[in-house]
Amino acid sequence: MFDKDFLWGGATAANQYEGGWQEGKKGISTADCCTRGSKTETRKVTYKTKDGNIKADNLFGMEINDDVEFGCFEGYDYPSHRASDFYNHYKEDIALMAEMGFKCYRMSIAWTRIFPNGDEEEPNEEGLKFYDQIFDECLKYGIKPLVTLSHYETPVGLVNKWGSWSDSRTIDCFLRYVKSVGERYKDKVEYWLTFNEINCIDFSGWVAAGIPNQNPQTIADAAKNQLIASAKSVITLHNINPNNKVGNMIGYGIKYPNTCHPNDILKTWEEANEDYFYCDVQARGYYPRYKLKEYERNGVVFSLNDKEKEILKSGTVDFISFSYYMSNCISADPKVAPNQSGNMSFGVKNPYLKASAWGWQIDPKGLRIALNYLYDRYQKPLMVVENGLGAQDEVDENNKPYYSIELSVSGNLDKIKSIESVLNDLNLNYKIENMDIKNPKNEKGNEKNYVDCIMTFKVI
């Protein structure tokens, strides 16, 4: 079913997984200043005011426009500081990835492990050596690294110094970092991503760019600086090694009109463009007209000089990558309130879909639609680099963790049966608990050759 060169694997991010937050001379990132949250408690960002008071504001919806100093302080619980401690256990973890049959491992480099404050002239050798070890370990098992250059962790040093990505000086700092890692790992890494879910700056300036507010002008400026930095990174990595493949990454979820009312159709198109905008620039090399008109209507001052336009045009990505977790319905009716959210997207619940314990709606066909939409729009190779389901861990009678998965499939009986061979190809330790074949249909004169099947299996 899959080509032998298909890059099947998994993904982590340094800010969620690596830990070792002050080991190896690493600096403080924006992620390091975020407190622990839960299903019921929001995460916060900590800072010190001019008069010395320590405060914490909500990560999402934060509106800080005063001159404050962001950092980490006693009395707060910061999950990124230890995380999963990959920093000290990478050999065991990568061995487990190999055991699972990974051919590709998407990970990120912590910018502050290479340039602790963000503005140094020379990289931190201890940080560079750490990732040398990571890549060597991956290659030992035949696992190709797919490396994200910026995954939700801007150096706090740049935030406190000049407002991080709201200031164009951050572009040169980022390019110095990109050139350092590109040259260091040119014989070990061939797949790169510039910014993780770059479009999520519209929902959280802090998460995506170290911006502590959602001022439209500031967000537009920061987005422009990141898009130019992305294009320059593509050019830089291609110059270092012409075989490098550099992609973008957006947070993507299919948006369905809540009804067939034309107002809902138009509203859905407008909201979908909020996702497509960043991809349009990175894949096509120019700002789309719809975004320029939006800036004009909202009073956002924006311009590109000829040099900047040429950079965007010359630095288009080689492939499109995206995260897909769920879908949403969109309504233009003010009486229909959004009641569905997940992965920084919001909408109306779809009555035809089930949802996870976290309320994220489960829509596997939406992934198929997403792949078709994105390929039709850009005609570039696609990578799904984040996809999954959050659930509570369960253990069996031997205290061993397991996951029960329900898979819905429609098609020819032979296709249904081939699912088991795919699971075998993935080297999964699994047990099929139930195959419920329903609705046999006659098709083209062949009796009962088309069915709906719900397969429940346990991955141990």
Secondary structure, DSSP 8 states (H G I E B T S, - for coil): ---TT---EEE--HHHHT--TTGGG---BTGGGB----SSS--EEEEE-TTS-EEEEESTT----S--EE---TT---GGGTTT-HHHHHHHHHHHHHHTT-SEEEEE--HHHHSSSS--SS--HHHHHHHHHHHHHHHHTT-EEEEEEESS--BHHHHHHH-GGGSTHHHHHHHHHHHHHHHHTTTT--EEEEETTGGGGGT-HHHHHS-SS--HHHHHHHHHHHHHHHHHHHHHHHHH-TT-EEEEEEE---EEESSS-HHHHHHHHHHHHHHHHHHHHHHHSS--HHHHHHHHHTT------HHHHHHHHHT--SEEEEE----EEE---TTS---EEETTEEEB--TTS-B-TTS-B--HHHHHHHHHHHHHHH-S-EEEEE-------EE-TTS-EEEEEEEEEEEEHHHHHHHHHHHHHTT--EEEEEEEEEEEEEETTEEEEEEEEEEEEEE-
